[in-house]
Every structure is written in C-alpha cells, then in structure tokens.
Amino acid sequence: MTHKPRARRPRVHRPHAPISTRAGRTEFLKINAAVSGWRDSYHWVLSLSWPRFALFLLGSYIVINLLFASFYALGGSCIADMTPGSFPQAFFFSVETLATVGYGHNYPATVYGHIIVTLEIFLGMIWIAVITGLIFVRFARPTARIVFSNCLVLAPFDGRLSLMFRVANLRHTSMVEAEFRMIYSRDEIVKEGEEIRRFYELRVYPERMITFPAALIIRHTIDDQSPLFGVTLETLEKEDAFFLASTVSLEMVMAATVQSQQDYAWQDVRFGERFVDVYTELESGRMSVDYGRLHETEAVPDPKE
C-alpha cells in the first residue's frame, strides 16, 4: 500500500510594516521591502538624532544591568556581603562590575557568582568598545553647514531669462572644489498615453568653484535648449514641477567631502523677482556678507520705467 505524499502548504508571509524614507519634504513608504539584517543596526544607530542616540545609550546600559542584577538576585548568596535576593543591591553591584570599579566590599563567593561576573565583564568590554566606536564616528563624521535659499527666483539676468537659487557656506572656513547641480522633474504624458515622472539635469553657472567662502547665486539660463523654455507659472503647476538643488564640496579641516541639498516645489518659484545683494564692500578692501538676508528677494525693476 502506497501513501500519497501530502502537498505542502504554501508559506504565508505576513506583510511587513511600511518602511518610511524621507527625501527632503517628500516621504516614501516602502511596502514589502526586504527586512533589514542585523548588520543594518549599525547604520540605524548612526542615523539617530543626538537625543535619540543618548536615549539608546541609556536604555542599553539600564537593560544590561537589569539583566545581570536578575542573575545575581536569583543566585542566593553568590555575592559576599550582599543580602540574598535583594534586587537593588544586585543592580548596583552589576553597575560596579560593568564599569570594572571593584570597590572590594562585594565580591563573588560561589562558582555561580564567578561565572556571572565573568560574563558581565566580558559583555561590558564589548559594549564599551562598541559604544566608544559609535560615539567617535558620530563626532568624527563631517557635516555640511550649507544653507540654500528658501525659494527660486525667475527673472532676466544679462538679458536672458534665468532660474536662480542662492547657496551659502555657514562655516568659518572656506569649502574647496565645490560642485553645484540642479534637477528639474515634471509629469509628462508618453505616446502610450501613460503619465510618467521625468527628470532633467539643468545646466547651471557656476558649475564648479575652486573656493566657496561665503555665498553664491547659482543660475540656469532658460534658452531654446532648456527644458524650461516657455515656462509659466501655469505650466509649472499643471506638470507638478519639482526642483532639487545640490552641492558637493571638500571641507578642509576634516579633509572630507560633504554634501547638502534642497528641494523646491513649483509654489516656491517667484516670477519677476531677484535676490537682494548681501555683499558690501568696506573701505579697508574687505567684504561683509549679511547672512540675515540670504532669503530676501525684491521685484525686478521694469527697464522701461
């Protein structure tokens, strides 16, 4: 008599919670994305804000001590001069052991106590090494103190219509080998009738600067070769236009490359306006830069008036 093999039931995969990823002001919810491995925990910790990172350190420290305090409290008279079953005394003994302080008043009195203390010291050395590395990486990681204007302006410059944004270096040292880019995105209808999102890289001037000490206005000339040729406020709204400005430069103190970016919606484009001048030439030949006016604009005067 033969038995038919039972058909295997297909595994039912539970849907994972959406993963939130933010790019500028746009938030993406990744559904059915691959589950992060344990190695991604390092990246997760580094991406935490400083307040959350501090809570992570405090929480992991308390959890370790609570865990070993439970082992000591369950071990009876495993620690000399400690009241058997006293959780507060066991907790503070764990704190002293994890920090390798060793006041000498309490010490392991049984084999069980020696084993738990050995495990805690070993785990404590690993924990301190990992936390020290995380703190060092967070402090050593360079950041770009670069600010972009909160709007784009569209006005004539040197006789040609130009799209402009301002970018400023907030550090007290100059950036070097700075590169500037701008992406223009819009909805388009393809020949098949589907609506897709297309991206165009706009040619900007200046594209590169050997030194970037203070503030610059980056311009894109709108000519017949530009994707923005014939642009109006109505067309930007209809195509749901989106702009992304970026700068990559070398920070000299840390000798590391830093990047910063700013996104703009079509509502952030101001027609017929220009940025006010933030530079003032002093009598000594020096230049003053008013960072408080980086975002200020003014109407372009009519040349006929």
Buried (B, 14 or more C-beta within 10 A) or exposed (E): EEEEEEEEEEEEEEEEEEBEEEEEEEEEEEEEEEEEEEEEEEEEBEEBEEEEBEEBBEEBBEEBBEEBBBBBBBBBBBBEEBEBEBBEBBBBBBBBBBEEEEEEEBBBBBEBBEBBBEEBBEBBEEBEEEBEEBEEEEEEEEEBBBBBBEBBBBBEBEEEBBBBBBBBBEBEEBBBBBBBBBBBBBEEEEEEEEEEEEEEEBBBEEEEBEEBBBBBBBBBBBEEEBBBEEBEBEEBEEBEBBBBBBBBBBBBEEEEBBEBBBBBBBEBBBBEBBBEEBEEEEEEEEEEBEEEBBBBBEEBEEEEE
